[in-house]
Amino acid sequence: MNQVAKAYDSNPQREWERLARDPYHSLEFLVTRHYLQKHLPPSGKILDAGGGAGRYSLELCRAGYKVVLLDISSGLIALAREKFESESEDVKKRLLEFALGDIQDLSHFETNQFDAVLCLGGPLTHLSDQVGRFKAMSELVRVAKPKAVVFVSVMGYLAVLRTIAVKFSDDLVDSSFQTFIEKGDITGNTATLWHFFRADELSRLAESCGLETIEIAGCEGLSAGCAEATNLLGQNEAKWKRWVEVVIQTSAEPSVADLAEHILYVGRVAKT
Protein backbone atom coordinates (compact mmCIF):
# COMPACT_ATOMS: atom_id res chain seq x y z
CA MET A 1 0.00 0.00 0.00
CA ASN A 2 3.02 2.30 0.37
CA GLN A 3 3.44 1.94 -3.38
CA VAL A 4 -0.16 3.05 -3.91
CA ALA A 5 0.28 6.06 -1.63
CA LYS A 6 3.48 7.12 -3.38
CA ALA A 7 1.80 6.89 -6.78
CA TYR A 8 -0.97 9.28 -5.73
CA ASP A 9 1.42 11.52 -3.79
CA SER A 10 3.45 12.05 -6.96
CA ASN A 11 0.60 13.93 -8.69
CA PRO A 12 -2.42 14.68 -6.47
CA GLN A 13 -3.84 17.19 -8.95
CA ARG A 14 -4.27 14.43 -11.55
CA GLU A 15 -6.71 12.57 -9.30
CA TRP A 16 -8.65 15.77 -8.55
CA GLU A 17 -8.98 16.49 -12.28
CA ARG A 18 -9.81 12.90 -13.25
CA LEU A 19 -13.58 13.22 -12.80
CA ALA A 20 -13.75 16.51 -14.71
CA ARG A 21 -11.15 15.88 -17.42
CA ASP A 22 -13.75 15.74 -20.21
CA PRO A 23 -17.43 14.79 -20.68
CA TYR A 24 -16.62 11.07 -20.80
CA HIS A 25 -14.80 11.07 -17.46
CA SER A 26 -17.45 13.28 -15.87
CA LEU A 27 -19.99 10.47 -16.28
CA GLU A 28 -18.42 8.54 -13.41
CA PHE A 29 -19.14 11.47 -11.11
CA LEU A 30 -22.60 12.25 -12.53
CA VAL A 31 -23.86 8.67 -12.35
CA THR A 32 -22.41 8.13 -8.87
CA ARG A 33 -23.96 11.39 -7.67
CA HIS A 34 -27.34 10.20 -8.99
CA TYR A 35 -27.17 7.06 -6.84
CA LEU A 36 -25.94 8.99 -3.81
CA GLN A 37 -28.91 11.35 -4.10
CA LYS A 38 -31.24 8.39 -4.58
CA HIS A 39 -30.08 6.29 -1.60
CA LEU A 40 -28.45 8.54 1.00
CA PRO A 41 -30.48 9.50 4.08
CA PRO A 42 -31.64 13.14 4.11
CA SER A 43 -28.96 14.04 6.67
CA GLY A 44 -26.26 12.45 8.77
CA LYS A 45 -22.57 11.67 9.19
CA ILE A 46 -20.78 10.05 6.27
CA LEU A 47 -17.38 8.36 5.91
CA ASP A 48 -15.72 8.98 2.54
CA ALA A 49 -13.12 6.19 2.67
CA GLY A 50 -10.44 6.38 0.01
CA GLY A 51 -11.97 9.72 -0.89
CA GLY A 52 -8.82 11.17 -2.43
CA ALA A 53 -8.82 14.90 -2.98
CA GLY A 54 -12.40 15.18 -1.78
CA ARG A 55 -14.69 15.73 -4.77
CA TYR A 56 -17.47 13.65 -3.22
CA SER A 57 -16.78 14.96 0.29
CA LEU A 58 -17.07 18.50 -0.99
CA GLU A 59 -20.33 17.74 -2.80
CA LEU A 60 -21.78 16.14 0.34
CA CYS A 61 -20.73 18.97 2.64
CA ARG A 62 -22.31 21.48 0.28
CA ALA A 63 -25.50 19.40 0.48
CA GLY A 64 -25.54 19.65 4.28
CA TYR A 65 -23.99 16.33 5.34
CA LYS A 66 -21.23 15.97 7.93
CA VAL A 67 -18.27 14.12 6.43
CA VAL A 68 -15.06 12.40 7.48
CA LEU A 69 -12.58 12.10 4.60
CA LEU A 70 -10.02 9.29 4.78
CA ASP A 71 -7.30 8.45 2.27
CA ILE A 72 -3.97 6.63 2.19
CA SER A 73 -2.25 9.46 0.32
CA SER A 74 -0.97 12.41 2.34
CA GLY A 75 -0.70 14.37 -0.91
CA LEU A 76 -4.38 13.89 -1.69
CA ILE A 77 -5.37 14.79 1.87
CA ALA A 78 -3.31 17.99 1.60
CA LEU A 79 -5.00 18.88 -1.69
CA ALA A 80 -8.43 18.19 -0.17
CA ARG A 81 -7.64 20.61 2.66
CA GLU A 82 -6.67 23.21 0.07
CA LYS A 83 -9.91 22.73 -1.89
CA PHE A 84 -12.01 23.15 1.25
CA GLU A 85 -10.22 26.35 2.23
CA SER A 86 -12.00 28.26 -0.54
CA GLU A 87 -15.44 27.15 0.66
CA SER A 88 -17.81 29.01 2.98
CA GLU A 89 -17.51 28.53 6.72
CA ASP A 90 -20.73 26.50 6.76
CA VAL A 91 -19.29 24.02 4.25
CA LYS A 92 -15.85 23.87 5.90
CA LYS A 93 -17.25 23.08 9.34
CA ARG A 94 -19.17 20.09 7.96
CA LEU A 95 -15.90 18.37 7.05
CA LEU A 96 -15.33 16.90 10.50
CA GLU A 97 -11.93 15.29 9.92
CA PHE A 98 -9.21 14.69 7.35
CA ALA A 99 -7.84 11.25 8.25
CA LEU A 100 -4.77 9.54 6.83
CA GLY A 101 -5.34 5.79 6.71
CA ASP A 102 -5.88 2.49 4.91
CA ILE A 103 -9.39 1.15 4.23
CA GLN A 104 -8.21 -2.26 5.48
CA ASP A 105 -7.89 -0.84 9.00
CA LEU A 106 -10.56 1.60 10.15
CA SER A 107 -9.87 1.01 13.85
CA HIS A 108 -9.63 4.78 14.19
CA PHE A 109 -13.44 4.75 14.01
CA GLU A 110 -15.96 3.18 16.36
CA THR A 111 -18.34 0.44 15.26
CA ASN A 112 -21.76 1.61 13.98
CA GLN A 113 -20.59 5.21 13.74
CA PHE A 114 -21.69 6.43 10.29
CA ASP A 115 -25.09 6.98 8.69
CA ALA A 116 -23.57 6.05 5.32
CA VAL A 117 -20.17 4.90 4.03
CA LEU A 118 -18.55 5.64 0.66
CA CYS A 119 -15.58 3.92 -0.97
CA LEU A 120 -15.61 5.32 -4.49
CA GLY A 121 -13.35 5.38 -7.53
CA GLY A 122 -11.66 2.03 -7.01
CA PRO A 123 -9.74 1.77 -3.71
CA LEU A 124 -10.63 -1.95 -3.54
CA THR A 125 -9.02 -2.40 -6.95
CA HIS A 126 -5.68 -1.51 -5.34
CA LEU A 127 -5.97 -4.43 -2.89
CA SER A 128 -4.15 -7.25 -4.56
CA ASP A 129 -5.20 -10.18 -2.38
CA GLN A 130 -8.60 -11.60 -1.56
CA VAL A 131 -7.98 -11.44 2.19
CA GLY A 132 -7.26 -7.71 1.99
CA ARG A 133 -10.41 -7.04 -0.02
CA PHE A 134 -12.54 -8.99 2.46
CA LYS A 135 -10.94 -7.14 5.36
CA ALA A 136 -11.55 -3.75 3.77
CA MET A 137 -15.17 -4.47 2.91
CA SER A 138 -15.76 -5.84 6.42
CA GLU A 139 -14.34 -2.64 7.91
CA LEU A 140 -16.57 -0.47 5.72
CA VAL A 141 -19.57 -2.43 7.00
CA ARG A 142 -18.42 -2.45 10.62
CA VAL A 143 -18.25 1.34 10.94
CA ALA A 144 -21.69 1.81 9.33
CA LYS A 145 -24.82 1.98 11.46
CA PRO A 146 -27.43 -0.80 11.21
CA LYS A 147 -29.42 -0.39 7.98
CA ALA A 148 -26.98 2.25 6.71
CA VAL A 149 -26.22 2.32 2.99
CA VAL A 150 -22.70 1.55 1.74
CA PHE A 151 -21.50 2.66 -1.71
CA VAL A 152 -18.47 0.95 -3.27
CA SER A 153 -17.11 1.39 -6.77
CA VAL A 154 -14.35 -0.67 -8.37
CA MET A 155 -12.68 -0.92 -11.76
CA GLY A 156 -14.22 -3.43 -14.16
CA TYR A 157 -12.59 -6.59 -15.52
CA LEU A 158 -14.36 -6.65 -18.89
CA ALA A 159 -13.51 -3.00 -19.52
CA VAL A 160 -9.82 -3.79 -19.08
CA LEU A 161 -10.09 -6.64 -21.59
CA ARG A 162 -11.60 -4.20 -24.07
CA THR A 163 -8.84 -1.66 -23.41
CA ILE A 164 -6.13 -4.30 -23.88
CA ALA A 165 -7.57 -5.23 -27.29
CA VAL A 166 -7.79 -1.60 -28.40
CA LYS A 167 -4.62 -0.07 -26.92
CA PHE A 168 -2.29 -2.76 -25.58
CA SER A 169 -2.71 -5.74 -27.90
CA ASP A 170 0.87 -6.92 -27.29
CA ASP A 171 -0.30 -7.88 -23.80
CA LEU A 172 -2.53 -10.56 -25.35
CA VAL A 173 0.54 -12.69 -26.09
CA ASP A 174 2.41 -11.83 -22.88
CA SER A 175 2.83 -14.66 -20.37
CA SER A 176 1.13 -12.62 -17.63
CA PHE A 177 -2.09 -12.28 -19.65
CA GLN A 178 -3.32 -15.70 -18.55
CA THR A 179 -3.14 -14.57 -14.91
CA PHE A 180 -5.40 -11.65 -15.75
CA ILE A 181 -7.88 -13.89 -17.57
CA GLU A 182 -8.05 -16.34 -14.67
CA LYS A 183 -7.93 -13.99 -11.68
CA GLY A 184 -8.52 -10.42 -12.85
CA ASP A 185 -5.05 -9.47 -11.61
CA ILE A 186 -2.45 -7.35 -13.40
CA THR A 187 1.04 -7.98 -12.11
CA GLY A 188 4.34 -6.14 -12.16
CA ASN A 189 7.79 -7.67 -11.92
CA THR A 190 7.30 -9.04 -8.42
CA ALA A 191 3.78 -8.35 -7.21
CA THR A 192 0.13 -7.95 -8.10
CA LEU A 193 -0.59 -4.28 -8.78
CA TRP A 194 -4.33 -4.30 -9.56
CA HIS A 195 -7.39 -6.49 -9.16
CA PHE A 196 -10.31 -5.90 -11.52
CA PHE A 197 -13.86 -7.01 -10.77
CA ARG A 198 -16.86 -8.58 -12.42
CA ALA A 199 -20.13 -7.20 -11.06
CA ASP A 200 -21.17 -10.50 -9.49
CA GLU A 201 -17.81 -10.84 -7.74
CA LEU A 202 -18.30 -7.43 -6.15
CA SER A 203 -21.81 -8.25 -4.97
CA ARG A 204 -20.69 -11.63 -3.56
CA LEU A 205 -17.89 -9.93 -1.64
CA ALA A 206 -20.24 -7.29 -0.25
CA GLU A 207 -22.88 -9.82 0.77
CA SER A 208 -20.28 -12.05 2.45
CA CYS A 209 -19.38 -9.06 4.64
CA GLY A 210 -22.94 -8.34 5.76
CA LEU A 211 -24.51 -6.17 3.07
CA GLU A 212 -27.84 -6.67 1.31
CA THR A 213 -27.58 -5.65 -2.34
CA ILE A 214 -29.79 -2.76 -3.41
CA GLU A 215 -28.47 -2.21 -6.93
CA ILE A 216 -25.37 -2.28 -9.13
CA ALA A 217 -24.66 0.25 -11.88
CA GLY A 218 -22.07 1.05 -14.51
CA CYS A 219 -20.67 4.51 -13.94
CA GLU A 220 -19.79 5.16 -17.58
CA GLY A 221 -23.00 3.43 -18.63
CA LEU A 222 -23.62 2.99 -22.35
CA SER A 223 -20.66 5.30 -23.03
CA ALA A 224 -18.17 2.74 -21.69
CA GLY A 225 -15.40 2.31 -24.25
CA CYS A 226 -16.76 5.16 -26.40
CA ALA A 227 -14.84 8.14 -25.06
CA GLU A 228 -14.39 9.93 -28.39
CA ALA A 229 -18.06 9.76 -29.37
CA THR A 230 -19.12 10.74 -25.84
CA ASN A 231 -16.87 13.80 -25.87
CA LEU A 232 -18.38 14.86 -29.20
CA LEU A 233 -21.85 14.68 -27.62
CA GLY A 234 -20.51 16.84 -24.82
CA GLN A 235 -19.94 19.68 -27.28
CA ASN A 236 -23.69 20.08 -27.78
CA GLU A 237 -25.54 21.12 -24.63
CA ALA A 238 -28.95 19.71 -25.60
CA LYS A 239 -27.55 16.40 -26.84
CA TRP A 240 -25.32 16.06 -23.80
CA LYS A 241 -28.16 16.67 -21.35
CA ARG A 242 -30.28 14.03 -23.03
CA TRP A 243 -27.42 11.53 -23.26
CA VAL A 244 -26.63 11.85 -19.56
CA GLU A 245 -30.30 11.11 -18.84
CA VAL A 246 -30.12 8.00 -21.05
CA VAL A 247 -26.87 6.83 -19.43
CA ILE A 248 -28.35 7.17 -15.94
CA GLN A 249 -31.64 5.51 -16.90
CA THR A 250 -29.86 2.44 -18.31
CA SER A 251 -26.88 2.31 -15.92
CA ALA A 252 -28.33 -0.48 -13.74
CA GLU A 253 -28.88 -2.87 -16.65
CA PRO A 254 -26.76 -5.94 -15.72
CA SER A 255 -24.87 -6.02 -19.03
CA VAL A 256 -24.20 -2.27 -18.86
CA ALA A 257 -22.88 -2.47 -15.30
CA ASP A 258 -20.54 -5.38 -16.04
CA LEU A 259 -18.96 -3.67 -19.07
CA ALA A 260 -18.30 -0.34 -17.33
CA GLU A 261 -14.85 0.95 -16.41
CA HIS A 262 -16.19 1.65 -12.90
CA ILE A 263 -18.83 -0.59 -11.34
CA LEU A 264 -20.86 0.94 -8.51
CA TYR A 265 -22.34 -1.28 -5.79
CA VAL A 266 -25.05 0.00 -3.44
CA GLY A 267 -25.90 -2.14 -0.41
CA ARG A 268 -27.56 -1.89 2.97
CA VAL A 269 -26.07 -3.11 6.23
CA ALA A 270 -28.03 -6.22 7.17
CA LYS A 271 -27.19 -6.23 10.88
CA THR A 272 -29.85 -5.07 13.33
C-alpha positions in Angstrom: 0.0 0.0 0.0 3.0 2.3 0.4 3.4 1.9 -3.4 -0.2 3.1 -3.9 0.3 6.1 -1.6 3.5 7.1 -3.4 1.8 6.9 -6.8 -1.0 9.3 -5.7 1.4 11.5 -3.8 3.4 12.0 -7.0 0.6 13.9 -8.7 -2.4 14.7 -6.5 -3.8 17.2 -9.0 -4.3 14.4 -11.5 -6.7 12.6 -9.3 -8.6 15.8 -8.5 -9.0 16.5 -12.3 -9.8 12.9 -13.3 -13.6 13.2 -12.8 -13.7 16.5 -14.7 -11.1 15.9 -17.4 -13.7 15.7 -20.2 -17.4 14.8 -20.7 -16.6 11.1 -20.8 -14.8 11.1 -17.5 -17.4 13.3 -15.9 -20.0 10.5 -16.3 -18.4 8.5 -13.4 -19.1 11.5 -11.1 -22.6 12.3 -12.5 -23.9 8.7 -12.3 -22.4 8.1 -8.9 -24.0 11.4 -7.7 -27.3 10.2 -9.0 -27.2 7.1 -6.8 -25.9 9.0 -3.8 -28.9 11.3 -4.1 -31.2 8.4 -4.6 -30.1 6.3 -1.6 -28.4 8.5 1.0 -30.5 9.5 4.1 -31.6 13.1 4.1 -29.0 14.0 6.7 -26.3 12.4 8.8 -22.6 11.7 9.2 -20.8 10.0 6.3 -17.4 8.4 5.9 -15.7 9.0 2.5 -13.1 6.2 2.7 -10.4 6.4 0.0 -12.0 9.7 -0.9 -8.8 11.2 -2.4 -8.8 14.9 -3.0 -12.4 15.2 -1.8 -14.7 15.7 -4.8 -17.5 13.7 -3.2 -16.8 15.0 0.3 -17.1 18.5 -1.0 -20.3 17.7 -2.8 -21.8 16.1 0.3 -20.7 19.0 2.6 -22.3 21.5 0.3 -25.5 19.4 0.5 -25.5 19.7 4.3 -24.0 16.3 5.3 -21.2 16.0 7.9 -18.3 14.1 6.4 -15.1 12.4 7.5 -12.6 12.1 4.6 -10.0 9.3 4.8 -7.3 8.5 2.3 -4.0 6.6 2.2 -2.2 9.5 0.3 -1.0 12.4 2.3 -0.7 14.4 -0.9 -4.4 13.9 -1.7 -5.4 14.8 1.9 -3.3 18.0 1.6 -5.0 18.9 -1.7 -8.4 18.2 -0.2 -7.6 20.6 2.7 -6.7 23.2 0.1 -9.9 22.7 -1.9 -12.0 23.1 1.3 -10.2 26.4 2.2 -12.0 28.3 -0.5 -15.4 27.2 0.7 -17.8 29.0 3.0 -17.5 28.5 6.7 -20.7 26.5 6.8 -19.3 24.0 4.2 -15.9 23.9 5.9 -17.3 23.1 9.3 -19.2 20.1 8.0 -15.9 18.4 7.1 -15.3 16.9 10.5 -11.9 15.3 9.9 -9.2 14.7 7.3 -7.8 11.3 8.3 -4.8 9.5 6.8 -5.3 5.8 6.7 -5.9 2.5 4.9 -9.4 1.2 4.2 -8.2 -2.3 5.5 -7.9 -0.8 9.0 -10.6 1.6 10.1 -9.9 1.0 13.9 -9.6 4.8 14.2 -13.4 4.7 14.0 -16.0 3.2 16.4 -18.3 0.4 15.3 -21.8 1.6 14.0 -20.6 5.2 13.7 -21.7 6.4 10.3 -25.1 7.0 8.7 -23.6 6.1 5.3 -20.2 4.9 4.0 -18.5 5.6 0.7 -15.6 3.9 -1.0 -15.6 5.3 -4.5 -13.3 5.4 -7.5 -11.7 2.0 -7.0 -9.7 1.8 -3.7 -10.6 -1.9 -3.5 -9.0 -2.4 -6.9 -5.7 -1.5 -5.3 -6.0 -4.4 -2.9 -4.1 -7.3 -4.6 -5.2 -10.2 -2.4 -8.6 -11.6 -1.6 -8.0 -11.4 2.2 -7.3 -7.7 2.0 -10.4 -7.0 0.0 -12.5 -9.0 2.5 -10.9 -7.1 5.4 -11.5 -3.7 3.8 -15.2 -4.5 2.9 -15.8 -5.8 6.4 -14.3 -2.6 7.9 -16.6 -0.5 5.7 -19.6 -2.4 7.0 -18.4 -2.4 10.6 -18.3 1.3 10.9 -21.7 1.8 9.3 -24.8 2.0 11.5 -27.4 -0.8 11.2 -29.4 -0.4 8.0 -27.0 2.3 6.7 -26.2 2.3 3.0 -22.7 1.5 1.7 -21.5 2.7 -1.7 -18.5 1.0 -3.3 -17.1 1.4 -6.8 -14.4 -0.7 -8.4 -12.7 -0.9 -11.8 -14.2 -3.4 -14.2 -12.6 -6.6 -15.5 -14.4 -6.6 -18.9 -13.5 -3.0 -19.5 -9.8 -3.8 -19.1 -10.1 -6.6 -21.6 -11.6 -4.2 -24.1 -8.8 -1.7 -23.4 -6.1 -4.3 -23.9 -7.6 -5.2 -27.3 -7.8 -1.6 -28.4 -4.6 -0.1 -26.9 -2.3 -2.8 -25.6 -2.7 -5.7 -27.9 0.9 -6.9 -27.3 -0.3 -7.9 -23.8 -2.5 -10.6 -25.4 0.5 -12.7 -26.1 2.4 -11.8 -22.9 2.8 -14.7 -20.4 1.1 -12.6 -17.6 -2.1 -12.3 -19.6 -3.3 -15.7 -18.5 -3.1 -14.6 -14.9 -5.4 -11.6 -15.7 -7.9 -13.9 -17.6 -8.1 -16.3 -14.7 -7.9 -14.0 -11.7 -8.5 -10.4 -12.8 -5.1 -9.5 -11.6 -2.5 -7.3 -13.4 1.0 -8.0 -12.1 4.3 -6.1 -12.2 7.8 -7.7 -11.9 7.3 -9.0 -8.4 3.8 -8.3 -7.2 0.1 -7.9 -8.1 -0.6 -4.3 -8.8 -4.3 -4.3 -9.6 -7.4 -6.5 -9.2 -10.3 -5.9 -11.5 -13.9 -7.0 -10.8 -16.9 -8.6 -12.4 -20.1 -7.2 -11.1 -21.2 -10.5 -9.5 -17.8 -10.8 -7.7 -18.3 -7.4 -6.2 -21.8 -8.3 -5.0 -20.7 -11.6 -3.6 -17.9 -9.9 -1.6 -20.2 -7.3 -0.3 -22.9 -9.8 0.8 -20.3 -12.1 2.5 -19.4 -9.1 4.6 -22.9 -8.3 5.8 -24.5 -6.2 3.1 -27.8 -6.7 1.3 -27.6 -5.7 -2.3 -29.8 -2.8 -3.4 -28.5 -2.2 -6.9 -25.4 -2.3 -9.1 -24.7 0.2 -11.9 -22.1 1.0 -14.5 -20.7 4.5 -13.9 -19.8 5.2 -17.6 -23.0 3.4 -18.6 -23.6 3.0 -22.4 -20.7 5.3 -23.0 -18.2 2.7 -21.7 -15.4 2.3 -24.2 -16.8 5.2 -26.4 -14.8 8.1 -25.1 -14.4 9.9 -28.4 -18.1 9.8 -29.4 -19.1 10.7 -25.8 -16.9 13.8 -25.9 -18.4 14.9 -29.2 -21.8 14.7 -27.6 -20.5 16.8 -24.8 -19.9 19.7 -27.3 -23.7 20.1 -27.8 -25.5 21.1 -24.6 -28.9 19.7 -25.6 -27.5 16.4 -26.8 -25.3 16.1 -23.8 -28.2 16.7 -21.4 -30.3 14.0 -23.0 -27.4 11.5 -23.3 -26.6 11.9 -19.6 -30.3 11.1 -18.8 -30.1 8.0 -21.0 -26.9 6.8 -19.4 -28.3 7.2 -15.9 -31.6 5.5 -16.9 -29.9 2.4 -18.3 -26.9 2.3 -15.9 -28.3 -0.5 -13.7 -28.9 -2.9 -16.7 -26.8 -5.9 -15.7 -24.9 -6.0 -19.0 -24.2 -2.3 -18.9 -22.9 -2.5 -15.3 -20.5 -5.4 -16.0 -19.0 -3.7 -19.1 -18.3 -0.3 -17.3 -14.9 0.9 -16.4 -16.2 1.7 -12.9 -18.8 -0.6 -11.3 -20.9 0.9 -8.5 -22.3 -1.3 -5.8 -25.1 0.0 -3.4 -25.9 -2.1 -0.4 -27.6 -1.9 3.0 -26.1 -3.1 6.2 -28.0 -6.2 7.2 -27.2 -6.2 10.9 -29.8 -5.1 13.3 
